[in-house]
């Protein structure tokens, strides 16, 4: 695989501008991550090592200024570059105050972009060597959005991603919470030939059932109370790219019927409209519940289930891929070490052994939280003393059932005798009984 220069994250809600910037930056031999919203940018920042952030300012919901302020506090060593079509003196001042290195006005030439990028990255060269990217070993494959692992289970997932990334086959990703199902979905999208299209992530469980249809398929003006204008849904927003439907089991039965039609016919209808709209997107769904059980309980359509499972990827829990823990620990040490300590912390073999032994009910998400905590709380190399107590070895004594009072009494007498080092006279005094009674109770 060809080696890239620095990793650059480009954020713009205009897919054409996003693709133009990506093409120009790749032509300059940079590795490019793309995000069409601030929310998507945050996911990428959290899961990848980014050397330069390039963002638009005017974006819906959360604008680029807020992204700049967030990045300036959470990733202060990462240079930021702003591109905008709405230049103003006040705007420029606000951008610089928010931590941007430079301010580039659309339209701009490839040479202007090149100079601005080099200027921004040059500012990073002034940083100490210990925090520069090249001082940190690269443990991930850039094709797969920061995914790391070496286990057979992990390699099996990568093999399936390789097979599906360049086609629009519907994929269902299953696995427990915290196993990284969305990361797999992003890897499918960003490693394939449709990566220039948008990646739209939707949590079906976070949308009230009575709003799911409108949110997914859009609506026309007057379709219901409060529908004051025509609005596109997530299907339209994902045109040409990937729509990731997380927690698909939370979709209502009415919406499931429309989803089935959308998958079969590749067309949708907005709420309040009879007009069919063709959509060309890839559907990737995910669930942490047993959909076959939901089918038995008549909560999920069987025909939709089989339509979703053209290809199924099961992401195993971390307890079943423990050989990946050292690589995951290294990834999170790098991420939070650079973010909080401006260095790459090291972990002792003993401390790592504790992490490898733990069963991780919260999976990778729990592991990441633990590493984040120990990096913050430690001042040097991470040792056993830095690992939270609940992760360490413990003895689980079996629960005793109900026993006769005589047995409980006998156990307590033995404890008293242990305290008195076998002196029955002292034990009898503590128990306020005579020696004969003590002997009788022990028989």
Secondary structure, DSSP 8 states (H G I E B T S, - for coil): ----SSEEEEE-S-HHHHHHHHHHHHHTT-EEEEESSHHHHHHHHHHS--SEEEE-S--SSS-HHHHHHHHHHHSTTSEEEEEESS--HHHHHHHHHTT-SEEEESS--HHHHHHHHHHHHHHHHTS-GGGSGGGS---S-GGGTT----SHHHHHHHHHHHHHTTS---EEEE--TTS-HHHHHHHHHHTSTTTTS-EEEEEGGGS-HHHHHHHHH-B-TTSSTT--S-B--HHHHTTTSEEEEETGGGS-HHHHHHHHHHHHHSEEE-BT---EEE---EEEEEESS-HHHHHHTTSS-HHHHHHHTTEEEE---GGG-GGGHHHHHHHHHHHHIIIIISS---B-HHHHHHHHHS--TTHHHHHHHHHHHHHHH-SSSB-GGGS-GGGS------------HHHHHHHHHHHHHHHTTT-HHHHHHHHTS-HHHHHHHH-
